[in-house]
Amino acid sequence: MKNSKALFLLPVVLLLSFNAAIEEEKTVYICKTKSSKKYHYRKNCRGLSRCSTTIEKVTLKKAKASKKTLCGWED
């Protein structure tokens, strides 16, 4: 019985790990000001409308490494 549970859980664990890896490589947008604290899934997000510098396309992993969090307008 224990082996059948392990065989069932292995594909689930692998799938979740794979999805997490893909999620980290997703492209997001950030404003290049020093005070910027948010990342955005869409370049035309309302939260980016006040960006006074350039908007940069980065990976989600890089945005999170910069301690940015998801914009509240992104649902």
N, C-alpha and C positions, 0 to 999 in steps of 0.2 A: 504493500500500500504506500509506503514512504517513497519508493522509487517512482511510482506513477505520479505522485504529487510533484516530485522534482522534475520529471519530464514535462509535466504540464506547465510549471512555473518558468522553466528555462526560456521558452520562446517569448513569454510575456516580458521577462526581465530584459531579454535582448532587444525586443521591440521598443521598450521604454528607453533604453540606453541609446538606441539609434535615433529615436525622435528627439531626445535631448541634445544630441550632437548636431542634428540638422537645425534645431532651434537656435543654437549658439552661432551658426553660420548665416543666419537670416540677416538681410540687409535692413538697416534702420537709418534714420536721418537725425543729425544733431546740429545745433547752432554752434558756431565756433567761438562764441564769446566765453570769457573765463568764468562768468557767473552762470552759465547754462548748466542746468541740473537734470534735464529731461531728454529722453530719446523718443522718436516718433516713427511709426510704421509708414506713414504717408508723407511725401515731400510737401504736399499742400495742406498739411494738418493746421488747424486753427491756432494751435500752440506755437507754431513756427512763424506766424504772421508778424510778430514783433521782433524777429531776429534782425539785428542791425549789421551783422557781418555776413559771412558766407554760410551756406548750409552744406554740410559735408555728409556724404554717404559712407557709413562704416558698418562693420559687423556688429551684431547684437553683443557678442562676446567683448569686443573692444568698448562698446558703450557702457556695459556693466562694469568692466574693469576700471572705467573712469568714474565709477560710482554714480552713474546717471540712472534714473528710474523712468518708468513709462509715463508719458504725458497723460494727464487726466482726461483730455479730450478724446483719446484713443480708446474706444470700447470694442 
